[in-house]
Amino acid sequence: MYIKELMDMDGLGQLKMIENGALSKEEVTAHYRTITEQRNPSLNAIVHDVEKAEYDASGFFKGLPFLIKDLNAVKGAPLTYGSKVMDGFIAPADDELVRRYKKAGLHITGKTNTPEFGFTPATESQFLGETINPWDPERSPGGSSGGAAVAVATGMAPFAHGSDGGGSIRIPASNTGTFGFKPTRGRSPLTMYLNSLSVQHAITTSVRDSAALLDAIEGPVPGTGYSMPPKEQSFLEASNESPGRLKIAYAPYIPGAISIEEDVQGVIRETARKCEALGHEVEEVYPDFDHDGMMEAYLYLWVIGGALSVEKAAAANNRTAEAPHIERMLSTLRQKAAGYSALDYERAREKVFQETEKIDRFFKTYDVLLNPVNHTKALPLGCYNGEEKTIDEILAVSEVYAYVAPIANMTGQPAMSVPLYWTKENLPIGSHFSARHGRDDVLFQLARQLEDAYPWSGKYKEIRE
C-alpha cells in the first residue's frame, strides 16, 4: 500500500489523520512497509524487521511506526551492535528506553543500521554493511545513527530513534537534511555506555515531532547519577512559543584549531544572518576554552568506555571480544585502552570538568552558540572502514571530522543540527546550535522559529520520488 499524502506529512500530521479516522494505523504501517521494500535495498538503512512488537495502543502516538537503532534491545529482535560478535543474539527483554517508547504508543517495526558498536561517525561495518547517503550515493550519511537518518529522510518511517555519544544524532542529521536533537544529559534514559557520554533521542523531519518524542521518554533511570528537575510544560507546548530575543554567539571557525571548509563557514554565517533577521542579537565570538585539550580527554573516555562496552556485549553472547568476531579497528581500540592507566582516566575526567566550567561561564552571557556540525560536508564512503583501518587511523579522521559535536557530550548541554542549507551539489549541511544546560526548550523554540521562517520539508520529495 502506498499513500501519497503521507510523504509530505510529519509524524504528528499522520497522527492527526489516525485520530480523525481518515486513516487506520494498519494502513499507515502498510504504507511504510511498501516504501521500505522499495527503497531500503539500495540504501541499507534498516537491517532487521521487528515482527509483532507489542505497544500501548492508548499511548500518545496511537501505533505510529517507529525504528530503533541496533544498539538498543527490543524483546524478541536481534541485537547486533553492528558486530559479528553479536551474531545470533536475540534480546530477551526491552531496555528502559524501548519500554518508554512502547508505552507512548509507538509501534516498533524495524531496527536501523549502525557502525560496529556505534563507534564511528560513519555507518559502515563489515557485519551489517554500509548505509548510503540518498543525496549522493558515493558519500556516507555519517553516523553512528546513519541508518535512522537515511530511513527518515527517504520516507521509510515518520521518525526514528538515535543515540549520540559524540555527534551520532547530529552528524547524520546534518548529512541527510533531517532534524537531529541531542537532549541535556539526564533528560532521557541514560546508561554508563561510553562513560555516559551517549544520550538517547531521535531523528525527525520536523521540530514538533522531536519535541513530542522527547516528552514521551523524558526522565532519568534510577541509579544513573544524572537527573533533571521536572519541566514546567511539555516540550511540544514549549516549541509552539516564541523564544523571545535571544543573545546568539556564532563561530564559523575554531580559532587555532582545525580548518573549517569555506562552504561550511558560509552556512554558519548565513544562518547567523537568518537568526538576526528574526530579531535575535547575534555576535561572532567563540568560548575561551582549551578545545584541543578537551578533545584529547574525550578520546580517552571514548576509547576506555568503548572497550568496556565491547567486552560486556561479547560476554552476553558467550564470545570473546577478539578477531575474527570484531573488526580490526575495535581490536586495536581494546589494545589502546589496555595501555591507559587509572591516572590517565582521572586526568581526562578532570580536564572535562575544568573546561566545562569555562563553557558554563560563557553561557551566562549568551543563550545559544551557533557553529558547524562538522568541518566539511558528508565524507566519501570508506573513510571509516573498520577492517582496513586501525584505531589510530580512524581517530586521525575523527579528530578532524567530529571535532565540534563531542563538546556538548562532555558538557552535557542540549544541542541540535538544523537543516537550513544545501550546497550547489545539493548536499545538505546542518547548522549546529547548543544552549545552556537544561534549556532544551530554548533550542526547540528557536528551531521551530527557523523552521517556520525557512522551511525545509519541501526538499525531501527530491529523494522520495
Steps between C-alpha positions, in 0.01 A plus 500: 500500500625848408335816639638806319371749758723349769816586310450872565392464863693485825417247770257721691317579178456128442390453859224755445374303200484184712317682780253650251430160346633602159755217519547194716828420671507176299484697174781727614717201596429331166603820319837508673564133435440567128740794498762299688476211254553743213781715639691311765679248274705779338558699821541235776349721769279238670675175590238300696124472479323486834195277489198556723662736751248573772420859596243695699228581247365770732836680505548845349628379160214252437710238322708718267795301360839560660854371448760415765875522442667159527679598820185463711312191614154423362358181647506213251702691239868470403743721690828507307668836574609474137749229598564138412568436869125537561385287207201289601427691821130567565409755765317327788332823615445863406740754643364799694492734202311252284250441781428873508458519124253210507309656789469816291321303229784466250490187286858381453522349151874475439856565611743733325859464392796604712879468477653237726391598853417848372863608529550703183327800336430289190258209467711229339577166661615166365207324665206721401652675198513869417202734493478724193434875505190560282626846399818349351548121486878542505486665843430386854197626692726517805442314820454338715123551452540498123240231442242695696574825316478343155179313584332822617631718217381258232159439656546144630371614841349820637778517761767278656699455819864602510776524758776758525833440675699754300269634232335174395155658466613843380761392243270272294219755535730762349599268215143395413307826547305377802450651846725349766468590868728389786327569834667614820671206670251344742197624307448161331584151633875480553740212546874472567555429128811692388545648847149652482608714204226340291152652516181354351242675284390511136533621142193663345390716208328760719580678823164423658545124442830514687345694788211253532736201497713650777186560707424129463830374643611779731625405844810338649567136571540442877859444601666674204606804703355755258159661527318813389243703695141456376422731208223758530334411168537240228764553235226480237318789668825691541586456132186694409618804695736778394852480643500877543808698399797272553864595532669268250875454468620356172835359393545387137849378587695384806790734582836327483353156437390310190421663167128533430402465133388824333159352413441416865613841623261654249212294640565626853529863389177470302323337796623783724345749256174306509497509880568873492215550253271328751588767757771327700818670618786332316873531572800319352683355800621159620531373859847536649590143594760239411325330208799280409548391861133419539498289185808313623313425824194392300704245308627345824145464634368378165769234456474371859120500502490338159733217596289420806177502295644251251612263775161506674305438180727217388464329838120522470526300177754254645780621275833675542558852373777391265549441128329361300195603702583872497650724234863606498414850619327375815777253568760777500266720704501239776879482488520878525264504798708234676799733481325779689535532876249597766684831526453560126129445547473738796707767326259485207199536729662790684574676170137469394382650831747790473406594145127447559516766772639747245229415249230537766630852572473582129133399503430741785549774238357327192181297463611297198819415312485444122789316333566221246394140554806379303797666332377385157201359316427126494813288457548238226410143589784294645673762716420298813535144376569317825654195335753692290593769755644495851357698788780760461417549132132537579569734791705720266196541273260537794707770669439719196152392386340467844684786668209722604204276585661304790539814712128495589529133597769586752326807643159330494336796324209468257599538135340460159564494125247704300473445120507851354740467206580286195820551297526554123547122477169465689667363814343601832710668770343546842542796733605402852347672802566437870340664804540523876479179698134404538364751247381249243185712473694799367650290220161357404353851489783637287490198267123534455541870425764422236287219356201732461709777341724278284313169450691195382226237469463560125853371434420138589296438186827516303614171658156344548377481142 
